[in-house]
């Protein structure tokens, strides 16, 4: 299993570091012992010899402790490897694993060396996904955190937002509804940070089809949209009780508009682009 190879590679690297350090310490100890052996037993340098012997004792203690730590690391890694083998969930070898990619790092469950189950994907650009995976792709339910402070909570398919979900924007806007191919598509409600609200049809991330916009001043538009703007037939309900019906083009009123006043009076206006 790749996890075993990863563990063994880390062990090999750490073990070599310990061994290289030990070799250096051994050389220092040998040179110090050579110095002692070559020095005549003179009273004037007995104090120096005693200090050198103390240094040798300290170095030997370091070497022994390093060897013990190396053995402890080996035992822990071997135990971890055995735990993984003993606790695998089925013959397909589902396990917890950490993998590094060009675009980030994955931590979570795998199956046949692919991301499968629950996990966390950290992107190099600061984004983060937490949720379900299938066949090495984001699929199922999860949360995608944007590096700009926004987030999406909902359904995914083939690595993209698809199905029902809620998108929170860093400016305070919020969309709640359907997604397809990573874009808003289908039925959904968009809450603007200024208090306006749109409820209706979406296509390729834009308002398109039939919808209702509730304005923060109490007005309401109910009608058709195209390319994110009012286009087609619609009714505008004013907060003062007036109801106006007519056509729109690229967000602007066009042609004849009929207004019904609260007192029952009918008023007609013509608009030109």
C-alpha positions, 0 to 999 in steps of 0.5 A, a space after each residue: 500500500 502507498 501508505 506503507 511506502 510513505 511511512 517507510 520513506 519517512 522512516 528511512 529519511 529520519 533514520 539516515 538523519 539520526 545515523 549521520 548525526 551519530 557518525 559525526 558524534 562518534 568521530 568527535 569522541 574518537 578524536 577526543 580519546 586520541 588527544 587524551 591518549 597522546 597527552 603525557 600524564 602531567 599534573 598541569 593538564 590533568 584538569 583539561 583531561 578531566 574536562 575532555 572526559 566529561 565531554 566524552 561522557 556527555 556525547 556518549 549519552 547523546 548517542 545512546 539517547 538518539 539510538 533509543 529515539 530511533 528505535 522508538 520511532 521505528 516501533 511506532 511506525 511499525 505499529 501504525 502500519 499494522 493498525 492500518 492493515 488490521 483495521 482496513 474496512 474491506 477487501 478494496 482497502 479503504 483507509 485514511 491517507 494523506 496525499 499531495 498534489 500539484 493543486 493541494 493536499 488531501 486528507 481523508 478516506 481512499 479506495 483503490 488509491 483514489 479519494 473515496 468517502 469523506 475527506 478534506 482537500 486543501 488547495 494551494 490558492 487557499 480554498 478548502 473543501 470538506 465533504 464526500 468524494 467518489 472515484 477521486 472526485 468531489 461528489 456528494 455533499 460538502 462545503 467549499 470554502 473560498 479564499 475570499 471568505 465566501 463558502 458553498 454548502 450543498 451537493 457536488 457531482 464530478 468535482 463541480 457544484 451540482 444539485 441543491 446548495 447555498 452559496 454565501 458571498 463575501 459581500 453579504 449576498 446569498 443564493 439558495 437553490 439549484 446548481 448545474 456544472 458549477 453554475 446557478 441553474 434551475 430554481 433559486 432565490 438570491 438575497 442581495 446585501 441591500 435587502 433586495 431579493 430575486 426568486 425564480 429561474 436561472 440559467 448559466 449563472 444568470 437570471 433567465 426565465 420567470 422570476 420575482 424581484 422584491 425591492 427593499 423599498 416595497 416595490 415588486 416586479 414579477 415577469 420575465 428575465 433574460 441575461 440577468 435583466 428584465 426582458 419580456 412581459 412583466 408587472 411592476 407593483 409599486 409600494 403606493 398601490 399602483 400596478 403597471 403592466 408592459 414589456 421590457 428590453 434589457 432592463 428598460 421599459 418599452 412600448 405601451 405600459 398600462 397602469 392601474 391606480 388604487 382608485 381604479 383609474 387606468 393610465 397608459 404610458 409609452 416608452 421608447 429606447 
